[in-house]
C-alpha cells in the first residue's frame, strides 16, 4: 500500500454516529467562523482466506501534530454512539460506510487515530472467519484503546467539508499464527474523497476468486472483488493514471495500462457483454519460509511487462513460523493499453509465462528479491532478510 501522507476517508460503518466536540486532554470541535467540517468513512480491500473480518470501532481522533501523544491537548473526536462490530469484507466495490463528522478549526491536520474496542473475556469485539471456518478472535495491538495511529495530511478549510476515506486492507492486516490464532497488524491507507474518481468494469462472472486492483509502480493502491454479475468498481481513487491488474482462479493475469482517473469521474474498462479475464490458465505454487520468522515478512510476486508497467500479481503474509505460499498462473499475462473505445485490445506476453520475481519485505529489514520460473512442479524457495 502507498505509505505517502495523503488525506483520509473512512468508509464502512452502518452505525448511528454521535458527533463529539471533545478531545483527549481538552481538544475539541469548533463552531466559529474559522471552522470547517471533517467527515470520515471506512472502506476495505479483499481479504485472502477469510469470509469475514470484523473490527469494533468506538471513535476517530484527529490532531494537527503528527507526534501528539494520546494524553496531549488539541485532540478532536468523532464518537460512535454505540461501538459497532463491522465486517470489513462487506465494504467492496466502492462502498463507503459513514462514520460521522465533526466541526474542526481550520488548518492542516497530520494525525488520525482509529480507536477499536479490545477483546475482553469471552467477547470477540474483533474477529475473523476463515474460509468455511468458524469465528476466531483477532488479537489487536496493545495500543488499540489509544487508537491505531495514522500519519497523513489533510486540510480543513473555512465553511467547507473535508471527506476522508480509510482503506483498511484486511488481507495485509491479518497475521496467521502457527497455533491457529490470528493477530491484527493494521495496514490502513488514507484517501481524499473530493479529488477521487473510480474505475469500473466487468470480469467473466463464472470466474471464482477474481481480484481487481489499481496499481502505481507495482504498489497496490485499491483493490476489490467483483459481485455475482462480475461487476467491479475501484473507488475512491485519487485522480491520476493507474495500471489495473485482474487476476482470478483458473485464469491468466490481465493488465490494462495507463488507465486515467479524474476527480468525480468514472472510467469504464469493459462491459458485461465483453468482460475481462477470459483466458484459462493452470496454476503453479511457490512456497517456503521468509526468515527470520519473527520479522513477520510478506511475499509478493511481480511481473515486468514488455512495453508496460511492473505489477504485483499475488501477495501473502507469512504466518508466525515464517511460512508463505503463492499460487500463480503458468500462462503468460495479457497486456493492453487503455482506450476509451471498448473492448480493449490485449497482447499475450509469451516470454513471461510462469516467470516471476518474488520479493520479501518486513519492517526494519532490507527487501530481498528472487527470480523464479514455475513449471509443472511446484517450487520451494526460502528467503532470508537482513537488517
ZAPA-355266 format. One record per residue (C-alpha): residue number from 1; x, y, z; residue in three letters. Coordinates in nm, 4 decimals. Last residue first. Layout:
<atoms>
{NUM,{X,Y,Z},'ala'}
...
</atoms>
This chain:
<atoms>
{387,{1.8823,-0.5659,0.8534},'unk'}
{386,{1.8868,-0.8895,0.6619},'unk'}
{385,{1.6049,-1.0945,0.5121},'unk'}
{384,{1.6320,-1.4634,0.4320},'unk'}
{383,{1.4206,-1.6069,0.1512},'unk'}
{382,{1.3281,-1.9749,0.1246},'unk'}
{381,{1.2199,-2.1163,-0.2109},'unk'}
{380,{1.0159,-2.4307,-0.2656},'unk'}
{379,{0.8874,-2.4712,-0.6199},'unk'}
{378,{0.5829,-2.6536,-0.7559},'unk'}
{377,{0.6458,-2.8896,-1.0453},'unk'}
{376,{0.4828,-2.8407,-1.3873},'unk'}
{375,{0.6805,-2.5242,-1.4440},'unk'}
{374,{0.7341,-2.2065,-1.2488},'unk'}
{373,{1.0379,-1.9945,-1.3273},'unk'}
{372,{1.1509,-1.7957,-1.0248},'unk'}
{371,{1.3518,-1.4777,-0.9687},'unk'}
{370,{1.4464,-1.3806,-0.6134},'unk'}
{369,{1.4029,-1.0476,-0.4334},'unk'}
{368,{1.5080,-0.9339,-0.0840},'unk'}
{367,{1.3829,-0.6211,0.0929},'unk'}
{366,{1.6137,-0.4850,0.3639},'unk'}
{365,{1.4752,-0.5251,0.7141},'unk'}
{364,{1.3252,-0.2895,0.9781},'unk'}
{363,{0.9679,-0.3516,0.8672},'unk'}
{362,{0.9453,-0.6608,0.6502},'unk'}
{361,{0.9664,-0.7329,0.2793},'unk'}
{360,{1.0109,-1.0442,0.0640},'unk'}
{359,{1.0006,-1.0056,-0.3135},'unk'}
{358,{0.9224,-1.2827,-0.5613},'unk'}
{357,{1.0108,-1.2001,-0.9226},'unk'}
{356,{0.8019,-1.4035,-1.1624},'unk'}
{355,{0.8223,-1.6241,-1.4712},'unk'}
{354,{0.5488,-1.8802,-1.5449},'unk'}
{353,{0.4846,-1.7396,-1.8942},'unk'}
{352,{0.6764,-1.4111,-1.9150},'unk'}
{351,{0.8262,-1.4770,-2.2600},'unk'}
{350,{0.4719,-1.5094,-2.4044},'unk'}
{349,{0.3404,-1.1632,-2.3205},'unk'}
{348,{-0.0033,-1.2066,-2.4808},'unk'}
{347,{-0.1475,-0.8958,-2.6454},'unk'}
{346,{-0.4712,-0.7289,-2.5394},'unk'}
{345,{-0.7092,-0.4896,-2.7202},'unk'}
{344,{-0.9571,-0.3011,-2.5013},'unk'}
{343,{-1.3205,-0.3588,-2.5952},'unk'}
{342,{-1.4112,-0.0771,-2.5926},'unk'}
{341,{-1.3157,0.2658,-2.7261},'unk'}
{340,{-1.1973,0.4774,-2.4333},'unk'}
{339,{-0.8650,0.3012,-2.4740},'unk'}
{338,{-0.6303,0.1804,-2.2010},'unk'}
{337,{-0.3197,-0.0022,-2.3153},'unk'}
{336,{-0.3405,-0.3804,-2.3150},'unk'}
{335,{-0.1399,-0.6608,-2.1562},'unk'}
{334,{-0.2024,-1.0341,-2.1265},'unk'}
{333,{-0.0071,-1.2422,-1.8785},'unk'}
{332,{0.1586,-1.5667,-1.9886},'unk'}
{331,{0.0099,-1.8925,-1.8666},'unk'}
{330,{0.1526,-2.0532,-1.5513},'unk'}
{329,{-0.0773,-1.8507,-1.3264},'unk'}
{328,{0.0436,-1.8107,-0.9657},'unk'}
{327,{-0.0436,-1.9565,-0.6232},'unk'}
{326,{0.1817,-1.8011,-0.3595},'unk'}
{325,{0.2847,-1.9738,-0.0369},'unk'}
{324,{0.4348,-1.8475,0.2867},'unk'}
{323,{0.5859,-1.9898,0.6057},'unk'}
{322,{0.7626,-1.7623,0.8549},'unk'}
{321,{0.6582,-1.9520,1.1677},'unk'}
{320,{0.4092,-1.6795,1.2652},'unk'}
{319,{0.2497,-1.6992,0.9211},'unk'}
{318,{0.3951,-1.5216,0.6195},'unk'}
{317,{0.1803,-1.2528,0.4608},'unk'}
{316,{0.0618,-1.3215,0.1091},'unk'}
{315,{0.0541,-1.1243,-0.2146},'unk'}
{314,{-0.0141,-1.2017,-0.5806},'unk'}
{313,{0.0202,-1.0399,-0.9241},'unk'}
{312,{0.2042,-0.7181,-0.8363},'unk'}
{311,{0.2752,-0.5167,-1.1487},'unk'}
{310,{0.5742,-0.3803,-1.3383},'unk'}
{309,{0.4429,-0.1481,-1.6064},'unk'}
{308,{0.4223,-0.1760,-1.9846},'unk'}
{307,{0.6274,-0.2050,-2.3004},'unk'}
{306,{0.7269,-0.5568,-2.2014},'unk'}
{305,{0.5572,-0.6327,-1.8718},'unk'}
{304,{0.7620,-0.6676,-1.5528},'unk'}
{303,{0.5942,-0.9385,-1.3421},'unk'}
{302,{0.5727,-0.9375,-0.9640},'unk'}
{301,{0.5044,-1.1874,-0.6834},'unk'}
{300,{0.4716,-1.0542,-0.3277},'unk'}
{299,{0.5853,-1.2138,-0.0014},'unk'}
{298,{0.5315,-1.0582,0.3433},'unk'}
{297,{0.7529,-1.0623,0.6496},'unk'}
{296,{0.6573,-1.1025,1.0156},'unk'}
{295,{1.0222,-1.0413,1.1130},'unk'}
{294,{0.9836,-1.3006,1.3901},'unk'}
{293,{1.0128,-1.5776,1.1296},'unk'}
{292,{1.3689,-1.4785,1.0402},'unk'}
{291,{1.3297,-1.5736,0.7635},'unk'}
{290,{1.0600,-1.5950,0.4997},'unk'}
{289,{0.9904,-1.9643,0.4530},'unk'}
{288,{0.8836,-2.1728,0.1540},'unk'}
{287,{0.6263,-2.1713,-0.1194},'unk'}
{286,{0.5934,-2.1229,-0.4936},'unk'}
{285,{0.2863,-2.2802,-0.6460},'unk'}
{284,{0.1696,-2.3378,-1.0011},'unk'}
{283,{-0.1552,-2.2576,-1.1783},'unk'}
{282,{-0.3243,-2.3650,-1.4990},'unk'}
{281,{-0.4614,-2.0927,-1.7217},'unk'}
{280,{-0.7880,-2.0033,-1.8995},'unk'}
{279,{-0.8229,-1.6715,-2.0853},'unk'}
{278,{-1.1485,-1.4835,-2.0136},'unk'}
{277,{-1.0496,-1.2264,-1.7511},'unk'}
{276,{-1.2304,-0.9176,-1.8824},'unk'}
{275,{-1.5934,-0.8895,-1.9896},'unk'}
{274,{-1.7441,-0.8200,-2.3335},'unk'}
{273,{-2.1232,-0.8367,-2.2861},'unk'}
{272,{-2.0981,-0.7275,-1.9221},'unk'}
{271,{-1.8952,-0.4284,-2.0353},'unk'}
{270,{-1.5276,-0.3394,-2.0049},'unk'}
{269,{-1.2739,-0.0832,-1.8816},'unk'}
{268,{-1.5010,0.2092,-1.7838},'unk'}
{267,{-1.3540,0.5241,-1.6233},'unk'}
{266,{-1.5717,0.7025,-1.3663},'unk'}
{265,{-1.5359,1.0733,-1.2837},'unk'}
{264,{-1.5664,1.2681,-0.9567},'unk'}
{263,{-1.1999,1.3715,-0.9853},'unk'}
{262,{-1.0438,1.2150,-1.2925},'unk'}
{261,{-0.8950,0.8681,-1.3291},'unk'}
{260,{-0.6931,0.7622,-1.6323},'unk'}
{259,{-0.5947,0.3998,-1.7047},'unk'}
{258,{-0.2344,0.3973,-1.8291},'unk'}
{257,{-0.2048,0.0187,-1.8567},'unk'}
{256,{-0.4637,-0.2586,-1.8520},'unk'}
{255,{-0.3268,-0.5842,-1.7122},'unk'}
{254,{-0.4716,-0.9342,-1.7441},'unk'}
{253,{-0.3436,-1.2291,-1.5432},'unk'}
{252,{-0.4265,-1.5765,-1.6693},'unk'}
{251,{-0.7402,-1.7528,-1.5490},'unk'}
{250,{-0.8107,-2.0674,-1.3420},'unk'}
{249,{-0.8757,-1.8684,-1.0200},'unk'}
{248,{-0.8649,-1.4960,-1.0780},'unk'}
{247,{-0.6446,-1.1987,-1.1544},'unk'}
{246,{-0.7090,-0.8509,-1.2923},'unk'}
{245,{-0.4440,-0.5783,-1.2692},'unk'}
{244,{-0.5313,-0.2158,-1.3452},'unk'}
{243,{-0.2285,0.0045,-1.4079},'unk'}
{242,{-0.3058,0.3554,-1.2949},'unk'}
{241,{-0.3023,0.7229,-1.4009},'unk'}
{240,{-0.4125,1.0083,-1.1759},'unk'}
{239,{-0.7065,1.1419,-0.9744},'unk'}
{238,{-0.7219,0.9749,-0.6338},'unk'}
{237,{-0.9159,0.6504,-0.6304},'unk'}
{236,{-1.2346,0.6000,-0.4282},'unk'}
{235,{-1.3224,0.3629,-0.5715},'unk'}
{234,{-1.2282,0.0591,-0.7784},'unk'}
{233,{-1.5642,-0.0685,-0.9012},'unk'}
{232,{-1.6332,-0.4247,-1.0098},'unk'}
{231,{-1.9151,-0.6050,-1.1893},'unk'}
{230,{-1.8857,-0.9799,-1.2483},'unk'}
{229,{-2.2594,-1.0386,-1.2006},'unk'}
{228,{-2.2092,-1.2031,-0.8607},'unk'}
{227,{-2.0003,-0.9058,-0.7450},'unk'}
{226,{-1.6391,-0.8391,-0.8393},'unk'}
{225,{-1.3682,-0.8324,-0.5682},'unk'}
{224,{-1.1785,-0.5153,-0.4830},'unk'}
{223,{-0.8395,-0.3484,-0.4819},'unk'}
{222,{-0.7043,0.0000,-0.4273},'unk'}
{221,{-0.3498,0.1431,-0.4101},'unk'}
{220,{-0.1480,-0.1688,-0.4912},'unk'}
{219,{0.2158,-0.0696,-0.5445},'unk'}
{218,{0.3877,-0.2037,-0.8578},'unk'}
{217,{0.4787,0.1441,-0.9830},'unk'}
{216,{0.1164,0.2567,-0.9470},'unk'}
{215,{-0.1567,-0.0036,-0.9008},'unk'}
{214,{-0.5338,-0.0378,-0.9239},'unk'}
{213,{-0.6505,-0.3850,-0.8259},'unk'}
{212,{-0.9090,-0.6396,-0.9394},'unk'}
{211,{-0.9480,-0.9771,-0.7659},'unk'}
{210,{-1.1311,-1.2801,-0.9064},'unk'}
{209,{-1.1879,-1.5741,-0.6700},'unk'}
{208,{-1.4154,-1.7847,-0.8885},'unk'}
{207,{-1.4551,-1.6833,-1.2535},'unk'}
{206,{-1.8044,-1.7513,-1.3917},'unk'}
{205,{-1.8879,-1.3792,-1.3907},'unk'}
{204,{-1.6265,-1.3067,-1.6586},'unk'}
{203,{-1.4970,-0.9684,-1.5455},'unk'}
{202,{-1.6867,-0.6406,-1.5627},'unk'}
{201,{-1.5956,-0.2736,-1.5428},'unk'}
{200,{-1.5429,0.0330,-1.3299},'unk'}
{199,{-1.2549,0.2650,-1.2426},'unk'}
{198,{-1.3475,0.5435,-0.9993},'unk'}
{197,{-1.2860,0.9057,-0.9021},'unk'}
{196,{-1.1141,1.0979,-0.6252},'unk'}
{195,{-1.0317,1.4623,-0.5525},'unk'}
{194,{-1.3163,1.5066,-0.3014},'unk'}
{193,{-1.2672,1.1605,-0.1464},'unk'}
{192,{-0.9185,1.2107,-0.0024},'unk'}
{191,{-0.7778,0.8612,0.0689},'unk'}
{190,{-0.5905,0.7434,0.3803},'unk'}
{189,{-0.4384,0.3970,0.3767},'unk'}
{188,{-0.4645,0.1408,0.6569},'unk'}
{187,{-0.2402,-0.1585,0.7194},'unk'}
{186,{-0.3045,-0.2767,1.0749},'unk'}
{185,{-0.1128,-0.5760,1.2109},'unk'}
{184,{-0.4033,-0.7647,1.3675},'unk'}
{183,{-0.3332,-1.1131,1.5010},'unk'}
{182,{-0.4810,-1.4551,1.4296},'unk'}
{181,{-0.4811,-1.7847,1.6196},'unk'}
{180,{-0.4232,-2.1348,1.4809},'unk'}
{179,{-0.1148,-2.2079,1.6896},'unk'}
{178,{0.1164,-2.1232,1.3990},'unk'}
{177,{-0.0107,-1.7689,1.3766},'unk'}
{176,{-0.1887,-1.6077,1.0844},'unk'}
{175,{-0.1248,-1.2329,1.0597},'unk'}
{174,{-0.4137,-1.0194,0.9325},'unk'}
{173,{-0.3551,-0.6609,0.8150},'unk'}
{172,{-0.2387,-0.7284,0.4592},'unk'}
{171,{-0.5592,-0.9023,0.3581},'unk'}
{170,{-0.7813,-0.6698,0.5639},'unk'}
{169,{-0.6546,-0.3537,0.3948},'unk'}
{168,{-0.8452,-0.0824,0.5847},'unk'}
{167,{-0.8903,0.1952,0.3267},'unk'}
{166,{-0.9833,0.4978,0.5369},'unk'}
{165,{-1.1894,0.7547,0.3479},'unk'}
{164,{-1.1637,1.1293,0.4166},'unk'}
{163,{-1.4189,1.3998,0.3388},'unk'}
{162,{-1.3253,1.7630,0.4016},'unk'}
{161,{-1.6365,1.9800,0.4283},'unk'}
{160,{-1.6094,2.3539,0.3700},'unk'}
{159,{-1.7018,2.6657,0.5716},'unk'}
{158,{-1.3393,2.7540,0.6375},'unk'}
{157,{-1.0999,2.4875,0.5162},'unk'}
{156,{-0.9836,2.1692,0.6885},'unk'}
{155,{-0.6739,2.0323,0.5196},'unk'}
{154,{-0.5463,1.6744,0.5277},'unk'}
{153,{-0.2078,1.5195,0.5992},'unk'}
{152,{-0.1333,1.1627,0.6988},'unk'}
{151,{0.0071,0.9804,0.9997},'unk'}
{150,{-0.2266,0.7043,1.1097},'unk'}
{149,{-0.2025,0.5795,1.4693},'unk'}
{148,{-0.4281,0.2910,1.5657},'unk'}
{147,{-0.6071,0.4325,1.8702},'unk'}
{146,{-0.5470,0.4851,2.2408},'unk'}
{145,{-0.7514,0.1746,2.3191},'unk'}
{144,{-0.5997,-0.0030,2.0203},'unk'}
{143,{-0.2468,0.0444,2.1552},'unk'}
{142,{-0.1963,-0.3089,2.2830},'unk'}
{141,{-0.2231,-0.4323,1.9264},'unk'}
{140,{-0.5264,-0.6487,1.8455},'unk'}
{139,{-0.5721,-1.0236,1.8729},'unk'}
{138,{-0.8468,-1.1400,1.6388},'unk'}
{137,{-1.0786,-1.3929,1.7997},'unk'}
{136,{-1.1986,-1.6826,1.5806},'unk'}
{135,{-1.5333,-1.7258,1.4035},'unk'}
{134,{-1.5778,-2.0676,1.2453},'unk'}
{133,{-1.4450,-2.1986,0.9169},'unk'}
{132,{-1.5599,-2.2196,0.5536},'unk'}
{131,{-1.2933,-1.9625,0.4617},'unk'}
{130,{-1.1502,-1.8266,0.7875},'unk'}
{129,{-1.3920,-1.6185,0.9993},'unk'}
{128,{-1.2109,-1.3334,1.1703},'unk'}
{127,{-1.2559,-1.1444,1.4982},'unk'}
{126,{-1.2533,-0.8108,1.6786},'unk'}
{125,{-1.5061,-0.7440,1.9559},'unk'}
{124,{-1.4945,-1.1132,2.0399},'unk'}
{123,{-1.6327,-1.1231,2.3942},'unk'}
{122,{-1.5136,-1.4176,2.6060},'unk'}
{121,{-1.3142,-1.2014,2.8444},'unk'}
{120,{-1.2215,-0.8772,2.6729},'unk'}
{119,{-1.1432,-0.8178,2.3066},'unk'}
{118,{-1.0362,-0.4571,2.2567},'unk'}
{117,{-1.2700,-0.1801,2.1306},'unk'}
{116,{-1.1027,-0.0032,1.8417},'unk'}
{115,{-0.9880,0.3590,1.8112},'unk'}
{114,{-0.8810,0.4842,1.4691},'unk'}
{113,{-0.6282,0.7582,1.5298},'unk'}
{112,{-0.5608,1.0437,1.2881},'unk'}
{111,{-0.2535,1.2608,1.2605},'unk'}
{110,{-0.1313,1.5454,1.0435},'unk'}
{109,{-0.4072,1.8056,1.0389},'unk'}
{108,{-0.3618,2.1319,0.8488},'unk'}
{107,{-0.5822,2.4265,0.9388},'unk'}
{106,{-0.9368,2.5418,1.0018},'unk'}
{105,{-1.0788,2.4671,1.3460},'unk'}
{104,{-1.2853,2.1489,1.3430},'unk'}
{103,{-1.6554,2.0598,1.3218},'unk'}
{102,{-1.7369,1.6882,1.3362},'unk'}
{101,{-1.8440,1.4110,1.1045},'unk'}
{100,{-1.9727,1.0568,1.1046},'unk'}
{99,{-1.8595,0.7018,1.0467},'unk'}
{98,{-2.0118,0.6772,0.7001},'unk'}
{97,{-1.9883,0.3469,0.5201},'unk'}
{96,{-1.8230,0.3714,0.1818},'unk'}
{95,{-1.8869,0.1063,-0.0830},'unk'}
{94,{-1.6518,0.1462,-0.3776},'unk'}
{93,{-1.6718,-0.2107,-0.4984},'unk'}
{92,{-1.6074,-0.3586,-0.1515},'unk'}
{91,{-1.7085,-0.2830,0.2076},'unk'}
{90,{-1.8732,-0.6113,0.3153},'unk'}
{89,{-1.5276,-0.7552,0.3802},'unk'}
{88,{-1.4711,-0.5078,0.6640},'unk'}
{87,{-1.7469,-0.6668,0.8718},'unk'}
{86,{-1.8228,-0.4039,1.1359},'unk'}
{85,{-1.8760,-0.4549,1.5089},'unk'}
{84,{-2.0215,-0.1260,1.6364},'unk'}
{83,{-1.9319,0.0876,1.9371},'unk'}
{82,{-2.2507,0.2714,2.0432},'unk'}
{81,{-2.2990,0.6468,1.9956},'unk'}
{80,{-1.9951,0.6378,1.7677},'unk'}
{79,{-1.7528,0.9146,1.8642},'unk'}
{78,{-1.5916,1.1578,1.6202},'unk'}
{77,{-1.3124,1.3253,1.8109},'unk'}
{76,{-1.0929,1.6319,1.8388},'unk'}
{75,{-0.7489,1.6316,2.0048},'unk'}
{74,{-0.5681,1.9544,2.0978},'unk'}
{73,{-0.4342,1.8545,2.4378},'unk'}
{72,{-0.1885,1.5708,2.4870},'unk'}
{71,{-0.2944,1.2423,2.6516},'unk'}
{70,{-0.2889,1.0344,2.3311},'unk'}
{69,{0.0532,1.1651,2.2330},'unk'}
{68,{0.0949,1.4239,1.9588},'unk'}
{67,{0.3634,1.3264,1.7071},'unk'}
{66,{0.1900,1.4149,1.3790},'unk'}
{65,{0.0570,1.7396,1.5247},'unk'}
{64,{-0.2715,1.8854,1.3985},'unk'}
{63,{-0.4753,1.6203,1.5765},'unk'}
{62,{-0.7573,1.3815,1.4894},'unk'}
{61,{-0.9470,1.1109,1.6829},'unk'}
{60,{-1.1912,0.8512,1.5434},'unk'}
{59,{-1.4202,0.6588,1.7797},'unk'}
{58,{-1.5592,0.3271,1.9045},'unk'}
{57,{-1.4829,0.0818,1.6262},'unk'}
{56,{-1.5337,-0.2945,1.6534},'unk'}
{55,{-1.3453,-0.4888,1.3879},'unk'}
{54,{-1.4733,-0.7928,1.1988},'unk'}
{53,{-1.3042,-0.9778,0.9121},'unk'}
{52,{-1.5381,-1.2197,0.7356},'unk'}
{51,{-1.5101,-1.4995,0.4786},'unk'}
{50,{-1.1328,-1.5146,0.5099},'unk'}
{49,{-0.8512,-1.6660,0.3018},'unk'}
{48,{-0.7131,-1.3505,0.1494},'unk'}
{47,{-0.9030,-1.0363,0.2450},'unk'}
{46,{-1.0312,-0.8018,-0.0264},'unk'}
{45,{-0.9739,-0.4256,0.0152},'unk'}
{44,{-1.1786,-0.2195,0.2565},'unk'}
{43,{-1.3742,0.1024,0.3099},'unk'}
{42,{-1.4364,0.3371,0.6023},'unk'}
{41,{-1.5833,0.6879,0.6288},'unk'}
{40,{-1.4835,1.0204,0.7846},'unk'}
{39,{-1.6326,1.3704,0.7528},'unk'}
{38,{-1.4354,1.6718,0.8737},'unk'}
{37,{-1.6132,2.0074,0.8797},'unk'}
{36,{-1.4781,2.3613,0.8704},'unk'}
{35,{-1.4122,2.6334,1.1260},'unk'}
{34,{-1.2930,2.9912,1.1268},'unk'}
{33,{-1.6471,3.1284,1.1528},'unk'}
{32,{-1.6980,2.9694,1.4961},'unk'}
{31,{-1.8374,2.6230,1.5739},'unk'}
{30,{-1.5240,2.4435,1.6848},'unk'}
{29,{-1.4568,2.0818,1.7726},'unk'}
{28,{-1.2499,1.9707,2.0683},'unk'}
{27,{-0.9212,1.9432,2.2497},'unk'}
{26,{-0.9241,1.9212,2.6320},'unk'}
{25,{-0.6732,1.6469,2.7108},'unk'}
{24,{-0.8441,1.3850,2.4978},'unk'}
{23,{-1.0850,1.5620,2.2740},'unk'}
{22,{-1.4391,1.6912,2.2790},'unk'}
{21,{-1.6767,1.8166,2.0165},'unk'}
{20,{-1.8352,1.4774,1.9743},'unk'}
{19,{-2.0704,1.3808,1.6951},'unk'}
{18,{-2.2742,1.0749,1.7815},'unk'}
{17,{-2.2956,0.8343,1.4936},'unk'}
{16,{-2.5633,0.5794,1.4137},'unk'}
{15,{-2.3940,0.2795,1.2665},'unk'}
{14,{-2.3629,0.1090,0.9314},'unk'}
{13,{-1.9874,0.1562,0.9194},'unk'}
{12,{-1.7838,0.1066,0.6049},'unk'}
{11,{-1.5937,0.4011,0.4848},'unk'}
{10,{-1.3228,0.6094,0.6459},'unk'}
{9,{-1.1550,0.8784,0.4364},'unk'}
{8,{-0.8066,1.0257,0.4828},'unk'}
{7,{-0.5845,1.2836,0.3120},'unk'}
{6,{-0.2411,1.1687,0.1949},'unk'}
{5,{0.0999,1.1159,0.3502},'unk'}
{4,{0.2861,0.8595,0.1448},'unk'}
{3,{0.2799,0.4951,0.2554},'unk'}
{2,{0.1041,0.3581,-0.0536},'unk'}
{1,{0.0000,0.0000,0.0000},'unk'}
</atoms>
